[in-house]
Amino acid sequence: MTKEIAEFAHDLHSGLSNYSVAEFDDLHTVGMAATLAIHIRGLGEIEYEVLRRVSDHFMSVPSYALEKVLSVLEDVGFV
């Protein structure tokens, strides 16, 4: 994945907010991953339960999507 795609996905996630657009499900997930990465960058290890509890409220990453989002971040070597 290129930096431009990640930036576009982040912008898409921010712009779509809570709207669901089936054609952009994967980009929405990548956007949530980019948003989460921005917020947790440099924080060190975070317990999963803590992250799950705050991800929706502070980062617009619903808890039901957190595993998939973390999988994306793991695939690119962020977590």
C-alpha positions as CSV (number, residue, x, y, z in Angstrom):
1,M,0.0,0.0,0.0
2,T,1.3,3.4,-0.9
3,K,1.4,6.5,1.3
4,E,-1.1,8.2,-1.0
5,I,-3.6,5.3,-0.7
6,A,-3.3,5.5,3.1
7,E,-3.8,9.2,3.1
8,F,-6.8,8.9,0.8
9,A,-8.3,6.2,3.0
10,H,-7.8,8.3,6.1
11,D,-9.6,11.3,4.4
12,L,-12.3,8.9,3.2
13,H,-12.8,7.6,6.7
14,S,-12.9,11.1,8.2
15,G,-15.3,12.3,5.5
16,L,-17.7,9.3,5.6
17,S,-17.8,9.2,9.4
18,N,-20.6,6.8,10.3
19,Y,-22.0,6.4,6.8
20,S,-21.8,3.0,5.3
21,V,-20.8,2.8,1.6
22,A,-20.4,-0.9,0.5
23,E,-18.2,0.0,-2.4
24,F,-15.6,1.5,0.0
25,D,-15.6,-1.1,2.8
26,D,-11.9,-1.9,2.4
27,L,-10.9,1.7,2.1
28,H,-13.0,2.5,5.1
29,T,-11.1,-0.1,7.1
30,V,-7.7,1.2,5.9
31,G,-8.9,4.7,6.8
32,M,-9.7,3.5,10.3
33,A,-6.3,1.9,10.5
34,A,-4.7,5.1,9.4
35,T,-6.7,7.1,12.0
36,L,-5.8,4.6,14.8
37,A,-2.1,4.7,13.8
38,I,-2.0,8.4,14.0
39,H,-3.5,8.4,17.5
40,I,-1.4,5.5,19.0
41,R,1.9,6.4,17.3
42,G,4.7,6.5,19.8
43,L,2.6,5.4,22.8
44,G,4.2,1.9,23.2
45,E,2.1,-1.1,24.1
46,I,-1.6,-0.6,24.8
47,E,-3.7,-3.3,26.3
48,Y,-6.4,-4.5,23.9
49,E,-9.3,-4.0,26.3
50,V,-8.2,-0.4,26.9
51,L,-7.9,0.3,23.2
52,R,-11.3,-1.4,22.5
53,R,-13.0,0.8,25.1
54,V,-11.6,4.1,23.8
55,S,-11.2,3.5,20.0
56,D,-14.8,4.3,19.1
57,H,-15.2,7.4,21.3
58,F,-11.8,9.0,20.6
59,M,-10.8,7.6,17.2
60,S,-14.0,6.8,15.3
61,V,-13.0,3.1,15.2
62,P,-15.9,1.0,16.4
63,S,-15.0,-1.9,18.7
64,Y,-16.5,-4.5,16.2
65,A,-14.0,-3.3,13.6
66,L,-10.9,-3.1,15.8
67,E,-9.6,-6.6,15.2
68,K,-9.7,-6.1,11.4
69,V,-8.1,-2.7,11.8
70,L,-5.3,-4.1,13.9
71,S,-4.8,-6.8,11.4
72,V,-4.3,-4.2,8.7
73,L,-1.7,-2.4,10.9
74,E,0.0,-5.7,11.6
75,D,0.2,-6.5,7.9
76,V,2.1,-3.2,7.3
77,G,4.3,-3.7,10.3
78,F,2.9,-1.0,12.5
79,V,1.8,-3.2,15.4
